[in-house]
Amino acid sequence: MSAFPGASCPASDRVVACFLDGAPADPSEPRFLAEHLAECATCTRALQDARRLDGLVAATCQRPDVAHEAELLARLRAGLTNSRPAQTGTTAPRVPRRRALALRSLVALLGLAALALSVTTTQREAAGPTAAAPTATTLQPPAAPHASEGPTLVLPDPPAGSRAGFVPESRPLPTHEVPFVRALQLATEAEFANLLAPLGAALLDGSERDRLVQLVDGLDSPSGERVAARLLRQVHTGVPWSLRLAARLPEPTLLRALRVRVRGDVARSELVVLAARANPEPALAVELALGLWADLECRGGSAPREHVAEAWFGALPTRCVPALVAELVRTQNGEQRVRCLHALAAAEAPHAATTLALFARGPRHEEALLATFALARCLPPGARLDDLRPAWSGAARARPATFTEFLRLCEASRRGPVESE
Amino acid sequence: MDADLVTRTQEGPGADEVRLLHAARLGDRDAFTELVGVHVAALHALAHRLCGDRHWADDLTQETLLRAFLGIAGFRAECTLRTWLFGLLIRLAGEPRRWRKEGPVHLHDVEIPDRLGAEVVDVAYGRELGDRVAEAMERLPLRQRAALHLRAVEGLDYAGIATVLGGKPGAARMLVLEARKKLGARLARYLEP
């Protein structure tokens, strides 16, 4: 064993400081120490050892790889967004074409549901108008000169023979119609429903519905989004006309409204799950779910995201798994990928084992470990390694270093609370 | 912007960095991200050295950069930006029990080697050496560990280390030399020619 010679020669520290760290005590020291170094084996060894040590420290320094560095930067950007109040003005998000296609399926789903509800609405029409006049005393839209019966709404004269409602032709938004939609924005939930309820029957007709959609869409983007989001909220409460109306929203508006709805109440994200299930194309369903998830992550939120991840990704049908795996492999967002793995494991869906086995063979430590752990959780109590299904045992054997860890995780996962005797 | 500051910053960093710094001071997040992006790897490496854990290092790096954004107005370019960031990180790392791995290892902290197939002897030896160095470094006091890392990995001189850690170059010299001695004692067998 070699002795670190620092204590053997009083000049060793000065030699190392001068020749390795480039910090001589004075300008004459290098020449003096060089002469000493030529005669002192102890100091020579000390300098060599110090160089080797520095080399070892540098060689074992763990720098993030390119992907990890990109993740750190992405996380920084997200953190910077949340570190200050959000910037003013909402810029309309770009709607990828594929996402727009995904929304068509949502619209189709809403349309199908509307058909079922239209029967109920027709029965209500036969019974007569049921909606009451706006009960809110704090909000009254300005009266129009030729207001129809019922609630006071700012509406143009209906064409002869048509129901009370909007003129169906497409035309620039008249000034006197704006207050009505403004009222929609300002109304409470009850007021909102009451404002539109008298038009419920009329809104089922294509012309009146189109007009209201135009009015909603004609407002500046944030206002239109809020109204559209409120319409979606009415969809959840089962108001018949709202479903038909939401189905007519333009796709960009619908997507923005969906985002507003999900951001405002992520725990009730049935619409996302609904859209994913209704979408005939799995890749688009996955893209919609992941896109909204990324939006949620960027904007922050107080709801526990693990539960949201479980709800969203765990509810994806089996046919979406290959698309989900492909997207997860493609995405650079490691945190998103890990959360998806958590969700798949927590959901314990039938397709999860296949996905988890794929990730257990992957190159990323954390994900492979998560996937392996999730697989271990899926094992029935008392199962032995030999009992593993071929896919799982293949995944474990593909990573010999993980194999032992897999066994340990199996035991840990089966180690439940101590049963009282 | 202060003319003296402009002069000082232009002597060191390039014009691009000056422009980004100015924009970052005005709250431009993109400019700040671009400004610090080149330092993220070095920050994370130092954080990993101090925490001994990748996930804590992620968090420490993130916290450092966020605080840097909030306090960018306080950067007076008396040192390089990297040095300033290192100083922030080390001050954060010094907060008691916040960033240090303590207690039992949690499941997700387990490092799984990425080698498949049969292990070659030299590969196994290399991994063992890396583990031994990491263990020896972890046993050093925080300031000595940081000082040696800054010297051996980042190439800072004693004055730069003193700026990061606070104090004088002479104290930084002692930290580096002491760290080497302790490390050498623990890794003596690996230093034999």
Interface residues (C-beta under 8 A of the other chain):
Chain A: M1 S2 A3 F4 G6 D13 V16 A17 D21 G22 A23 D49 A50 R52 L53 D54 G55 L56 V57 A58 A59 T60 C61 Q62 R63 P64 H68 E69 L72 L73 R75 L76 R77 G79 L80 T81 S83 R84 P363 H365 E366 A368 L369 L370 F373 A398 R399 P400 A401 T402 E405 L409 A412
Chain B: G27 R29 F32 T33 V36 G37 V40 A41 A42 H44 A45 H48 R49 R54 D58 T61 Q62 L65 L66 F69 L70 L107 H108 V110 E111 I112 P113 D114 R115 L116 G117 L129 G130 V133 A134 M137 L148 H149 R151 A152 V153 D157 Y158 P169 R173 V176 L177 R180 K181 L183 G184 A185 L187 A188 R189 Y190 L191 E192
